[in-house]
Amino acid sequence: MKAVVFYEHNSEKSMDEFMAVFPRHEAFEAEFLKSGKVLGTGAFANPGEGAMAIFVDKQAAEDFVNGDPFVQEGLIAKVTIREWNDELS
């Protein structure tokens, strides 16, 4: 079963703080993309609404969240992981 991760940004953090950590987040994310464990990821269209990602399973989602520099640096206020029944696969 796939898993979806929802990130809610920490509104007390500035865009400069996010951008300072972004290169590390991007490199970490690239490793997951190479491994095939993440199927889609990105921020929502309206700034400040957060982001989401789809993973092959819950373990991959948890591994990503636990290692993500955005989470480690306190830039994410809330993380929600939900198992998802993808009806197309």
JOWOVEN-V939051 format. One record per pair of residues at least 12 apart in sequence whose ideal C-beta (glycine too) atoms are under 8 Angstrom apart, sorted by the first residue. I is the first residue (numbers start at 1). J is the second residue. Records with the same first field share a line. If there is no record, write none. Layout:
BEGIN
I = J ; J
END
This chain:
BEGIN
1 = 57 ; 58 ; 83 ; 84 ; 85
2 = 39 ; 54 ; 55 ; 56 ; 57 ; 83 ; 84 ; 85 ; 86 ; 89
3 = 54 ; 55 ; 56 ; 57 ; 58 ; 60 ; 61 ; 81 ; 82 ; 83 ; 84
4 = 52 ; 53 ; 54 ; 55 ; 61 ; 81 ; 82 ; 84
5 = 52 ; 53 ; 54 ; 55 ; 61 ; 64 ; 65 ; 79 ; 80 ; 81
6 = 50 ; 51 ; 52 ; 78 ; 79 ; 80 ; 81 ; 82
7 = 50 ; 51 ; 52 ; 70 ; 76 ; 78 ; 79
8 = 50 ; 76 ; 77 ; 78 ; 79 ; 80
9 = 48 ; 49 ; 50 ; 51 ; 75 ; 76 ; 77
10 = 74 ; 75 ; 76 ; 77
11 = 48 ; 77
13 = 74 ; 75
17 = 73 ; 75
18 = 70 ; 75
21 = 69 ; 70 ; 73 ; 75
24 = 69
25 = 68 ; 69 ; 70
28 = 64 ; 67 ; 68 ; 69
29 = 41 ; 64 ; 68
32 = 60 ; 64
36 = 56
37 = 55 ; 56 ; 60 ; 63 ; 64
38 = 53 ; 54 ; 55 ; 56 ; 60 ; 64
39 = 54 ; 55 ; 56
40 = 53 ; 54
41 = 53 ; 54
54 = 84
58 = 81 ; 83
61 = 81
62 = 81
65 = 79 ; 81
END
